[in-house]
Amino acid sequence: MDIKKLLSNLAGDSPVGLGGCQAQKNNFSCCEYNVTIFDNTNENDLVKDVDGQLIKIHHGLLSGASLDALIQYDNMQILFDEQWELNTVLSSIKEKRNHFFDSFAKSCLVDATICATKAKDGIQNNDPFTSSWVKCAAYFIADAILVHNLRRPSPAHMLEDIRRFEKNRFNENFTIVNECIGIERATSSLLLRMLKSTIGFSDIVETNNHSKIIQKKYDYFIENSLFSDCYFYLGYINKSNMIKIKQSLHRRPELIHVLKVAFDVESDMAKIEAQASTLHHTANQMLAILNA
């Protein structure tokens, strides 16, 4: 990647940083470059193709950034920072790194309990998105496990990371996550159906060409027979997009079938209810460990 050419394509004199797996040198050949422009705006992410390389451009805040954003800035490489503003922010993140990661792990577990509660309520209300809330709860617990081990959430690499974690009381809860997500169901034909719906859902929610990244990573996973990683990755992307529109979800009945396929949801309501209760209990137990 020609950094100077990249910067020449970014307008203004705002600080710019390179984050994600490319910055940490643990990327796959399919991975995009995650570039954040610290222009203190809330503009949506944008995906660009520069010389055949996909670039995902984010917009960041130099002060008042959300906790999940601060986690993503961990170990960021500075590309442009004329006034040393970004350097100051990154130094502060490094100094408080353990605190930020611990707080975010707790936040993920709270989100997991909320999603599990929505699932349990949905069973009583015949909510068509009930099984999707179960999946979201499981993915939030996966986030918490990753962050507790001081790893930044990166959906294409999460299974690879979690496999390497030491066996302990906290990390072993991924067994429950694995069962509720249903990773063992991954087959090439199923993954292709999930891909089409995941791309469709992304285009509806994000409208920023993220689907090009999704397709490229799917191709990499399939070519390398990484079916489980692909299944986890697609589901995680759907979780992230579902949470973005959670307030308007029930005004979008056209998404019911899209999410059923994209998430590969469970149809057995007794099993869904049991999973929701298990995830709720697990998240609370994990919170107790972190608060001890």
C-alpha positions as CSV (number, residue, x, y, z in Angstrom):
1,M,0.0,0.0,0.0
2,D,1.3,3.4,-1.1
3,I,0.7,5.5,2.1
4,K,1.4,8.8,0.4
5,K,-1.0,8.0,-2.4
6,L,-3.6,7.0,0.1
7,L,-3.2,10.3,2.0
8,S,-3.5,12.2,-1.2
9,N,-6.9,10.8,-1.6
10,L,-8.1,12.0,1.8
11,A,-9.2,15.6,1.9
12,G,-8.2,18.1,4.6
13,D,-5.5,18.2,7.1
14,S,-7.1,16.1,9.9
15,P,-5.0,13.5,11.7
16,V,-5.2,10.0,10.0
17,G,-4.5,6.6,11.5
18,L,-4.3,3.1,10.3
19,G,-6.0,0.6,12.6
20,G,-7.3,-3.0,12.4
21,C,-5.3,-6.1,11.6
22,Q,-3.2,-4.4,8.9
23,A,-1.7,-2.2,11.6
24,Q,-1.0,-5.1,13.9
25,K,0.4,-7.3,11.0
26,N,-1.9,-10.2,11.7
27,N,-4.0,-9.8,8.5
28,F,-5.1,-12.3,5.9
29,S,-4.5,-11.6,2.3
30,C,-8.2,-10.7,2.0
31,C,-8.2,-8.1,4.7
32,E,-9.0,-4.4,4.0
33,Y,-7.1,-1.4,5.3
34,N,-9.0,0.4,8.1
35,V,-8.2,4.1,7.9
36,T,-9.7,6.6,10.4
37,I,-9.8,10.3,9.7
38,F,-10.1,12.2,12.9
39,D,-12.2,15.1,11.6
40,N,-14.6,15.1,14.6
41,T,-17.6,14.2,12.4
42,N,-20.2,11.4,12.6
43,E,-20.1,10.6,8.9
44,N,-20.8,7.0,7.9
45,D,-18.0,4.6,7.0
46,L,-17.1,4.4,3.3
47,V,-15.4,1.7,1.4
48,K,-13.0,2.7,-1.5
49,D,-10.9,0.7,-4.0
50,V,-7.4,2.2,-4.3
51,D,-5.2,0.4,-6.8
52,G,-7.2,-2.8,-6.3
53,Q,-6.9,-2.7,-2.5
54,L,-10.1,-2.2,-0.4
55,I,-9.9,0.7,2.1
56,K,-12.6,1.2,4.8
57,I,-12.6,4.8,5.8
58,H,-13.9,5.7,9.3
59,H,-14.4,9.1,10.8
60,G,-13.3,9.6,14.4
61,L,-13.4,12.0,17.4
62,L,-10.2,13.3,19.1
63,S,-12.2,13.7,22.3
64,G,-15.4,12.0,23.5
65,A,-15.0,8.9,21.5
66,S,-17.2,5.9,22.5
67,L,-15.7,3.0,24.4
68,D,-15.9,0.6,21.4
69,A,-14.1,3.2,19.2
70,L,-11.3,3.6,21.7
71,I,-10.8,-0.2,21.7
72,Q,-10.5,-0.1,17.9
73,Y,-7.9,2.6,18.2
74,D,-5.7,0.3,20.2
75,N,-2.2,0.0,18.6
76,M,-3.2,2.3,15.8
77,Q,-0.4,3.5,13.4
78,I,-0.3,7.2,12.8
79,L,-0.3,8.1,9.1
80,F,-0.6,11.9,9.5
81,D,-0.6,14.0,12.6
82,E,0.9,17.4,12.0
83,Q,-0.2,18.9,15.4
84,W,0.5,15.7,17.4
85,E,-3.2,15.6,18.4
86,L,-3.7,11.9,17.5
87,N,-0.4,11.0,19.2
88,T,-1.8,12.5,22.5
89,V,-5.0,10.5,22.2
90,L,-3.2,7.2,21.4
91,S,-0.8,7.8,24.3
92,S,-3.8,8.2,26.7
93,I,-5.4,5.0,25.3
94,K,-2.2,3.1,25.9
95,E,-1.9,4.4,29.5
96,K,-5.5,3.4,30.3
97,R,-5.6,0.3,28.1
98,N,-6.5,-2.3,30.7
99,H,-9.3,0.0,32.2
100,F,-10.8,0.5,28.7
101,F,-10.7,-3.2,27.8
102,D,-12.2,-4.2,31.2
103,S,-15.0,-1.6,30.9
104,F,-15.8,-2.7,27.4
105,A,-15.9,-6.3,28.3
106,K,-18.5,-5.5,31.0
107,S,-20.5,-3.4,28.4
108,C,-20.6,-6.3,26.0
109,L,-21.9,-8.6,28.7
110,V,-24.6,-6.0,29.6
111,D,-25.6,-5.9,25.9
112,A,-25.7,-9.7,25.9
113,T,-28.2,-9.8,28.8
114,I,-30.3,-7.1,27.0
115,C,-30.4,-9.2,23.8
116,A,-31.2,-12.4,25.7
117,T,-34.0,-10.6,27.5
118,K,-35.4,-9.4,24.2
119,A,-35.3,-13.0,23.0
120,K,-37.1,-14.3,26.1
121,D,-39.7,-11.5,25.8
122,G,-40.0,-12.3,22.1
123,I,-41.1,-15.8,22.7
124,Q,-44.1,-14.5,24.7
125,N,-44.9,-11.9,22.0
126,N,-44.3,-14.1,19.0
127,D,-41.5,-11.7,17.8
128,P,-40.2,-12.9,14.4
129,F,-36.7,-11.6,15.4
130,T,-36.5,-13.7,18.6
131,S,-34.0,-16.2,17.3
132,S,-31.9,-13.3,15.8
133,W,-31.7,-11.8,19.3
134,V,-30.3,-15.1,20.6
135,K,-27.5,-14.9,18.0
136,C,-26.7,-11.3,19.0
137,A,-26.5,-12.2,22.7
138,A,-24.0,-15.0,21.8
139,Y,-21.9,-12.7,19.7
140,F,-21.7,-10.1,22.5
141,I,-20.4,-12.8,24.9
142,A,-17.8,-13.7,22.3
143,D,-16.8,-10.0,22.2
144,A,-16.5,-10.0,26.0
145,I,-14.2,-13.0,26.0
146,L,-12.0,-11.5,23.3
147,V,-11.7,-8.1,25.0
148,H,-11.1,-9.6,28.4
149,N,-8.1,-11.2,26.9
150,L,-7.0,-7.8,25.7
151,R,-7.7,-8.5,22.0
152,R,-9.5,-6.0,19.8
153,P,-12.7,-7.5,18.2
154,S,-12.0,-8.3,14.6
155,P,-14.7,-10.7,13.2
156,A,-12.5,-12.4,10.6
157,H,-9.9,-13.3,13.2
158,M,-12.0,-13.9,16.3
159,L,-12.2,-17.7,16.1
160,E,-8.5,-17.8,15.4
161,D,-7.8,-15.7,18.5
162,I,-10.2,-17.5,20.8
163,R,-8.7,-20.9,19.9
164,R,-5.4,-19.7,21.3
165,F,-6.7,-18.4,24.6
166,E,-5.8,-20.3,27.8
167,K,-8.4,-22.5,29.3
168,N,-9.9,-20.8,32.3
169,R,-13.3,-20.2,33.9
170,F,-14.0,-17.1,31.9
171,N,-12.8,-18.2,28.5
172,E,-14.5,-21.6,28.7
173,N,-17.9,-19.9,28.3
174,F,-17.1,-19.8,24.6
175,T,-18.4,-23.4,24.5
176,I,-21.9,-22.1,25.2
177,V,-21.4,-19.3,22.6
178,N,-20.4,-21.9,20.0
179,E,-23.4,-24.0,20.7
180,C,-25.9,-21.1,20.5
181,I,-24.3,-19.7,17.3
182,G,-24.4,-23.1,15.7
183,I,-21.0,-23.0,14.1
184,E,-21.0,-26.8,13.6
185,R,-23.7,-26.4,11.0
186,A,-21.4,-24.7,8.5
187,T,-21.4,-26.2,5.0
188,S,-20.4,-24.7,1.7
189,S,-24.0,-24.6,0.5
190,L,-25.3,-23.0,3.7
191,L,-22.5,-20.5,3.7
192,L,-23.4,-19.4,0.2
193,R,-27.0,-18.8,1.2
194,M,-25.9,-16.9,4.3
195,L,-23.5,-14.8,2.2
196,K,-26.2,-13.6,-0.2
197,S,-28.5,-12.5,2.7
198,T,-25.6,-11.0,4.6
199,I,-24.6,-8.9,1.6
200,G,-28.2,-7.9,1.1
201,F,-28.7,-6.9,4.7
202,S,-25.4,-4.9,4.6
203,D,-26.5,-3.1,1.5
204,I,-29.8,-2.2,3.1
205,V,-28.3,-1.0,6.4
206,E,-24.9,0.4,5.5
207,T,-25.2,1.5,1.9
208,N,-21.4,1.9,1.7
209,N,-20.0,-0.9,-0.4
210,H,-19.1,-3.0,2.7
211,S,-20.5,-5.9,0.8
212,K,-17.3,-5.9,-1.3
213,I,-15.3,-6.6,1.8
214,I,-17.7,-9.3,2.9
215,Q,-17.5,-11.0,-0.5
216,K,-13.7,-10.9,-0.5
217,K,-13.4,-12.5,3.0
218,Y,-16.0,-15.1,2.1
219,D,-14.0,-16.1,-0.9
220,Y,-10.8,-16.3,1.2
221,F,-12.5,-18.5,3.8
222,I,-14.0,-20.9,1.3
223,E,-10.8,-21.2,-0.7
224,N,-9.0,-22.1,2.5
225,S,-11.7,-24.4,3.8
226,L,-12.2,-22.2,6.9
227,F,-16.0,-22.9,7.0
228,S,-16.3,-22.4,10.8
229,D,-14.5,-19.0,10.6
230,C,-16.7,-18.0,7.7
231,Y,-19.9,-18.9,9.5
232,F,-18.8,-16.9,12.6
233,Y,-17.7,-13.9,10.5
234,L,-21.0,-13.7,8.5
235,G,-23.0,-13.9,11.7
236,Y,-20.9,-11.3,13.4
237,I,-21.4,-8.8,10.5
238,N,-25.2,-9.4,10.8
239,K,-25.1,-8.8,14.5
240,S,-23.4,-5.5,14.1
241,N,-25.9,-4.3,11.4
242,M,-28.9,-5.6,13.4
243,I,-27.8,-3.6,16.4
244,K,-27.5,-0.4,14.2
245,I,-31.2,-0.5,13.4
246,K,-32.5,-2.2,16.5
247,Q,-34.9,0.8,17.2
248,S,-36.6,0.5,13.8
249,L,-36.3,-3.3,13.4
250,H,-40.0,-4.0,13.9
251,R,-41.0,-1.5,11.3
252,R,-39.0,-3.5,8.7
253,P,-41.0,-6.8,8.2
254,E,-39.1,-7.3,4.9
255,L,-36.0,-8.1,7.0
256,I,-37.6,-11.1,8.8
257,H,-36.6,-13.6,6.0
258,V,-33.3,-11.9,5.3
259,L,-32.1,-12.3,8.9
260,K,-33.5,-15.8,9.2
261,V,-31.2,-16.9,6.3
262,A,-28.3,-14.5,7.1
263,F,-28.1,-15.7,10.7
264,D,-29.1,-19.3,10.0
265,V,-31.5,-19.1,12.9
266,E,-32.9,-21.9,15.0
267,S,-36.6,-22.7,14.4
268,D,-37.3,-24.8,17.5
269,M,-38.9,-22.4,20.0
270,A,-38.1,-24.7,23.0
271,K,-34.5,-24.7,22.0
272,I,-34.5,-20.9,21.4
273,E,-36.0,-20.3,24.9
274,A,-33.4,-22.6,26.5
275,Q,-30.6,-20.8,24.7
276,A,-31.8,-17.4,25.7
277,S,-32.0,-18.4,29.3
278,T,-28.5,-20.0,29.2
279,L,-27.0,-16.9,27.6
280,H,-28.6,-14.6,30.1
281,H,-27.4,-16.7,33.0
282,T,-23.9,-17.0,31.4
283,A,-23.5,-13.2,30.8
284,N,-24.5,-12.5,34.4
285,Q,-22.0,-15.1,35.7
286,M,-19.3,-13.6,33.6
287,L,-20.1,-10.1,34.9
288,A,-19.8,-11.4,38.4
289,I,-16.3,-12.7,37.7
290,L,-15.3,-9.3,36.3
291,N,-16.8,-7.4,39.2
292,A,-15.2,-9.7,41.8
